[in-house]
Amino acid sequence: MSQQPATEAVLPLLRISGLRKTFGTTEVLRGIDLEVRAGETVAIIGPSGTGKSTLLRSVNWLEKPTGGEVTLDGVRLHAEMTGREEQQAMRALRSRVGMVFQQYNLWPHFSVLRNVTEGQVRVLGTDPREAEKNAREYLARVRMETFADRHPSQLSGGQQQRVAIARALAMEPRLVLFDEVTSALDPELVGEVLETMKQLADDGLTMLVVTHEMGFARRVADRVVMMDGGVIAEEGPARAVFENPSHERTKAFLDHVRRSSWTV
């Protein structure tokens, strides 16, 4: 087996450069620079209202940035792009990115199986029989294969979120974005979703995860990014950030988490 050149091996899968986003007169992102390597799990933490979800939505152009650029797997989008050039680049980027939201966003009138096959057929052009085969494999990966014929209303919140994860994986993305995916779940259902995400991380899926689950961020993430006021206040290996934070804002945030008796 031939080896990759050393320079190619270290290139990031995702590069975010100078990313800014303004809503009216409020600057939510104030120049974000971040890289994610293939196979990494990067957790984004920080107080509410600091731009974490906006950053995630800007990565796949659900929110068009005011400035800066995003490059994913060789596809580059920058804020000055418009028209056909932007549309083509956006389609190429989104074909490489999956996203799992706070709300499950499953189609209520479709079965679990069809929820996972529909995007493959309509977006990727996959043969329906092949799409069904793929869907069953991804449902098995999140331990939902026995629920294939049920509808979302027949599932718990944790089960619906696992189906949403399977749907994202079925599109074979290079990167999956998770936007506080446990925040709408009852506490007893959080663990099953986090365990699924841990297994995906162990399998080498590249993930960018906005989370308030500090235990997950500490134990599963390769790196942790602490955001505050629309900027990255601190970034580093998860253990270092949690055990020896270098920024006062990070220390204050983690102290607040501990006082709130969250597991860290």
Salt bridges, closest charged atoms under 4 A:
GLU35 OE2 - ARG15 NE 3.07
GLU40 OE2 - ARG37 NH2 3.01
GLU40 OE2 - ARG223 NE 2.85
GLU63 OE2 - ARG57 NE 3.73
GLU69 OE1 - ARG76 NH2 2.82
ASP73 OD2 - ARG96 NE 3.47
ASP73 OD2 - ARG174 NE 3.22
GLU80 OE1 - HIS78 ND1 3.22
GLU86 OE2 - LYS64 NZ 3.23
GLU118 OE1 - ARG114 NE 3.06
GLU118 OE2 - ARG122 NE 2.37
ASP127 OD2 - ARG129 NE 3.42
GLU132 OE2 - ARG136 NH2 3.23
GLU137 OE2 - LYS133 NZ 2.99
GLU180 OE2 - HIS212 ND1 3.56
GLU192 OE2 - ARG162 NH2 2.95
ASP202 OD2 - LYS198 NZ 2.97
ASP203 OD2 - ARG141 NH2 3.64
ASP228 OD1 - ARG249 NE 3.20
GLU235 OE2 - ARG223 NH1 2.36
GLU243 OE2 - ARG218 NH2 3.00
GLU243 OE1 - ARG239 NE 3.26
GLU248 OE2 - LYS251 NZ 3.40
ASP255 OD1 - ARG258 NH1 3.56
